[in-house]
């Protein structure tokens, strides 16, 4: 059963924070309290990020916040981004909210019960019989895993119109109380964003045809401490191990080979890998591991430079940039996330459709 992309969109929150501005604020917050800050602050210059976006203004980060404050900001900001990204994707697909049979919501940076799709129910105009599939805990792998989940639902329900929304408010996990290296790196890298996709087993009527293949995942044992959250009474605390670039270099080739085999493809048939960049060093590591031409992950670096690491939605930003740039052929999307997990989804762009 072929499954097609009908619409793809992205959305960013209102507060744009330059990397210079973030570094200056981080220096005020950490500088006198964390002896290693000056050494780690060099990462602001080497991360490959010029700016990122936040659901809260920069002054918010100089104040103390606990669970209630953080999740209240999440509920407001994530709901707004959900609605904006979803509406843009629906417009791109020429669907309405009432057309949607199933909505998959991917998010790992806040807790909403009822889930975000229910919070946005009235504004989106969803039907009362809509199927809701909220997915939590996939982290940076969530964009690819979310696309794979949505593809599987559409393949299993050929007449269904399925909407995917990936939304993250990474900035709200900023912590100045723990004074850990991971918190400095989080301040360097993470921003907020959302992306949405409309998917069904019915071919688009015209234009560029993007066909989605079946997703594939690899999870490594004994790697729970590489990436994720520590949770306490203050909120989420990022776990972001320094071993990630080296781990990518050592393990990513084997995982990619497994994904290619599952899709009946080989490395030479891939016209472009579409990756979640993570940070600049991870993009370098992926290029090296897959023996790609240095700098070939240009859309990944451009996305990172323009909006930082937004976790799950980031790879969908890259995917949209690749499609909008007129690229065609066989693609393989990939992302790494907590577990530790590599998630893959093959897709094909036919630029010659009438």
C-alpha positions in Angstrom: 0.0 0.0 0.0 1.6 3.3 -1.1 1.3 6.2 1.3 1.6 9.9 0.2 2.5 13.2 1.7 -0.2 15.7 0.9 0.9 18.7 3.0 3.9 19.7 5.1 4.4 22.8 7.2 6.5 24.3 10.0 5.8 26.9 12.7 7.9 28.8 15.2 6.9 30.6 18.4 7.0 34.4 18.7 10.3 35.1 20.6 13.4 35.1 18.5 16.6 34.8 20.5 20.0 35.4 18.9 22.8 33.2 19.9 24.7 36.2 21.1 21.8 37.2 23.3 21.5 33.7 24.7 25.2 33.5 25.5 25.1 36.9 27.3 22.1 35.8 29.4 23.6 32.4 30.1 26.8 34.2 31.3 24.7 36.3 33.7 22.9 33.2 35.1 25.8 30.7 35.2 29.0 32.8 35.1 29.6 33.3 38.8 28.0 30.1 39.9 29.6 27.5 37.6 33.4 27.6 37.4 33.6 25.8 34.1 31.2 28.1 32.3 33.8 30.2 30.5 35.4 27.1 29.0 32.0 25.6 27.9 30.8 29.0 26.6 33.0 28.5 23.6 30.4 26.0 22.4 28.0 28.9 21.7 30.4 29.8 18.8 31.0 26.3 17.5 27.4 24.9 17.7 26.5 26.2 14.2 23.5 28.2 15.6 22.7 31.8 14.9 19.3 32.0 16.5 16.4 30.0 17.9 12.9 30.7 19.0 11.1 30.4 22.3 7.5 30.3 23.6 8.6 32.7 26.4 10.7 35.9 26.3 14.4 35.8 27.4 13.7 37.5 30.7 11.7 34.4 31.7 15.0 32.4 32.0 16.4 34.7 34.7 13.6 33.8 37.0 13.0 30.7 39.1 10.4 28.3 37.8 9.0 25.0 39.0 6.7 22.4 37.4 3.6 24.6 37.5 5.2 27.6 35.7 6.9 25.4 33.1 3.9 23.3 32.2 1.6 26.3 32.1 4.0 27.9 29.6 4.1 24.6 27.7 0.3 24.4 27.6 -0.1 27.9 26.1 2.9 27.8 23.7 2.6 24.2 22.5 -1.1 24.6 21.8 -0.5 27.7 19.8 2.2 26.1 17.7 0.1 22.9 17.3 -2.7 25.0 15.8 -0.4 27.1 13.5 1.5 24.1 12.1 -1.6 22.0 11.7 -3.6 24.7 9.9 -0.7 25.4 7.5 -0.3 21.7 6.7 -4.1 21.3 6.1 -4.1 24.4 3.8 -1.1 22.9 1.9 -3.1 19.6 1.5 -6.3 21.4 0.7 -7.9 19.6 3.7 -10.0 20.9 6.6 -9.9 19.9 10.2 -13.2 18.1 9.7 -11.5 16.0 7.0 -9.0 14.5 9.4 -9.8 10.9 10.5 -6.7 10.5 12.8 -4.3 12.9 14.5 -0.9 11.7 15.7 0.7 14.2 18.2 4.4 13.8 19.0 5.8 15.7 22.0 8.3 15.1 24.8 8.7 18.5 26.5 5.5 18.9 28.4 2.5 17.1 29.9 -1.0 17.7 28.7 -3.9 15.5 29.8 -6.2 15.8 27.9 -3.5 15.8 25.2 -2.7 18.7 22.9 -5.0 17.4 20.1 -7.9 17.6 22.5 -6.8 21.1 23.7 -6.9 22.3 20.1 -10.1 20.4 19.2 -12.4 23.3 18.9 -10.0 25.6 17.1 -9.0 22.9 14.6 -12.6 21.9 13.8 -11.9 18.2 14.3 -14.8 15.8 14.1 -16.1 14.1 17.3 -15.2 10.7 16.0 -11.5 11.6 15.3 -8.9 9.0 16.4 -6.3 10.6 18.6 -2.8 9.1 19.0 -0.6 11.1 21.4 3.0 9.9 21.5 5.4 10.9 24.3 9.1 10.2 25.0 10.7 9.9 21.5 12.7 13.1 21.9 14.8 14.0 18.9 13.8 10.8 17.1 10.1 11.8 17.3 9.9 13.5 13.9 11.0 10.4 12.0 9.2 8.0 14.3 6.1 10.1 14.1 6.1 10.0 10.3 6.6 6.2 10.4 3.7 5.8 12.8 1.5 8.0 10.7 2.5 6.2 7.5 1.6 2.8 9.2 -1.8 4.1 10.2 -2.5 5.5 6.7 -1.4 2.2 5.1 -3.7 0.2 7.4 -6.7 2.5 6.8 -6.6 3.3 3.1 -9.4 5.8 3.1 -8.2 7.7 6.1 -6.7 11.2 6.2 -4.0 11.3 8.9 -2.5 14.4 10.4 0.9 14.4 12.2 1.9 17.2 14.5 5.3 17.3 16.2 5.6 20.1 18.7 8.3 20.8 21.3 9.1 23.5 23.8 12.7 22.6 24.6 13.5 26.0 26.0 11.2 25.5 29.0 13.6 22.8 30.3 16.3 25.3 31.0 17.7 24.7 34.4 20.1 26.9 36.4 19.7 25.0 39.7 21.6 21.8 38.8 24.8 23.4 37.5 25.6 20.4 35.2 27.4 20.5 31.9 24.4 19.1 30.1 22.4 22.2 31.2 25.0 24.5 29.5 24.9 22.5 26.3 21.1 22.6 26.4 21.2 26.4 26.7 23.6 26.4 23.7 21.4 24.2 21.4 17.7 24.0 22.1 14.8 26.0 20.8 11.1 25.5 20.3 9.2 24.7 17.1 6.5 22.6 15.5 5.9 20.8 12.2 2.9 19.1 10.7 2.2 16.7 7.9 -0.9 15.4 6.1 -0.7 11.8 5.0 -3.0 9.4 3.2 -3.0 6.3 0.9 -4.8 8.4 -1.8 -2.4 9.9 -4.4 -2.3 13.7 -4.6 -4.3 15.0 -7.6 -1.4 17.1 -9.0 2.1 18.5 -8.3 5.1 16.9 -6.7 4.4 13.4 -5.4 6.2 12.4 -2.2 5.7 8.7 -1.4 6.5 7.5 2.1 8.0 4.1 2.8 7.8 1.9 5.9 9.7 3.1 9.0 12.5 1.2 10.7 14.1 1.5 14.1 17.3 0.3 15.9 17.6 0.5 19.6 20.8 -0.3 21.4 20.8 -2.0 24.8 22.4 -0.5 27.9 22.2 3.1 26.5 19.5 4.6 28.6 21.8 7.2 30.0 22.9 8.7 26.7 19.9 11.0 26.1 16.6 11.8 27.8 15.2 13.5 30.9 15.9 13.4 34.6 12.7 14.4 36.3 12.4 16.1 39.7 10.1 18.5 41.5 11.5 21.5 39.5 10.9 19.9 36.1 12.7 18.1 33.3 16.5 18.0 33.4 18.2 17.2 30.2 20.4 14.1 29.8 22.8 14.7 26.9 25.9 12.7 27.0 29.2 13.8 25.4 29.6 10.3 23.8 26.9 11.0 21.2 29.1 12.1 18.3 31.5 9.1 18.9 28.6 6.7 19.3 27.2 7.9 15.9 30.6 7.3 14.3 30.8 3.8 15.7 27.2 2.5 15.4 25.3 4.5 12.8 26.6 2.7 9.8 25.3 -0.6 11.0 21.9 0.9 11.9 21.6 2.6 8.5 22.5 -0.7 6.8 19.7 -2.4 8.6 17.2 0.3 7.6 18.3 0.1 4.0 17.9 -3.6 3.9 14.5 -3.4 5.5 13.5 -1.0 2.7 15.1 -3.2 -0.1 17.5 -0.4 -0.8 21.3 0.0 -0.8 23.4 3.0 0.0 24.1 3.8 -3.7 20.4 4.2 -4.4 20.0 7.0 -1.8 20.0 10.4 -3.5 20.0 12.2 -0.2 19.9 11.4 3.5 17.6 13.8 5.3 18.8 13.9 8.9 18.1 15.5 12.3 21.3 17.5 12.8 21.3 17.4 16.6 24.3 19.7 16.7 27.1 20.6 14.2 29.3 17.8 15.5 26.6 15.2 14.9 26.1 16.4 11.4 29.8 16.0 10.8 29.7 12.6 12.4 26.9 11.4 10.2 28.7 12.6 7.0 31.8 10.8 8.1 30.0 7.6 9.1 28.0 7.4 5.9 30.9 8.5 3.7 29.0 11.5 2.4 30.6 14.4 0.8 31.6 16.9 3.5 29.0 19.7 3.7 26.3 17.7 1.8 24.0 18.0 4.8 23.5 21.6 4.0 19.8 21.8 4.7 20.5 20.3 8.1 23.1 22.9 9.0 20.9 25.7 7.6 18.0 24.5 9.8 20.2 24.3 12.9 21.6 27.8 12.1 18.2 29.3 11.7 16.3 27.7 14.6 18.5 25.6 16.7 17.8 22.0 17.8 14.0 21.8 18.2 14.0 18.1 19.0 11.3 16.1 17.2 10.1 18.7 14.6 13.7 19.5 13.4 13.9 16.7 10.8 10.6 17.8 9.4 12.0 21.3 8.9 14.9 19.7 7.0 12.5 17.6 5.0 10.5 20.6 4.0 13.7 22.5 3.0 14.8 19.6 0.8 11.4 19.3 -0.9 11.1 23.1 -1.4 14.6 23.2 -2.9 13.3 21.0 -5.7 15.3 17.9 -4.8 14.0 14.6 -6.2 14.8 10.9 -6.0 15.1 8.4 -3.3 15.6 9.8 0.2 16.2 8.3 3.7 15.3 10.3 6.7 17.0 9.5 10.0 17.2 10.8 13.6 18.6 9.7 16.9 16.7 9.9 20.2 16.3 8.5 23.7 16.5 4.8 24.0 19.2 5.1 22.6 17.4 4.8 19.2 18.0 5.4 15.5 14.8 6.0 13.6 14.6 5.8 9.8 11.9 6.4 7.1 12.6 6.1 3.3 10.6 8.4 1.1 10.7 9.2 -2.7 10.2 12.5 -4.4 8.9 12.5 -7.9 9.4 16.0 -9.2 7.9 15.2 -12.7 4.3 14.7 -11.6 1.8 16.7 -13.6 
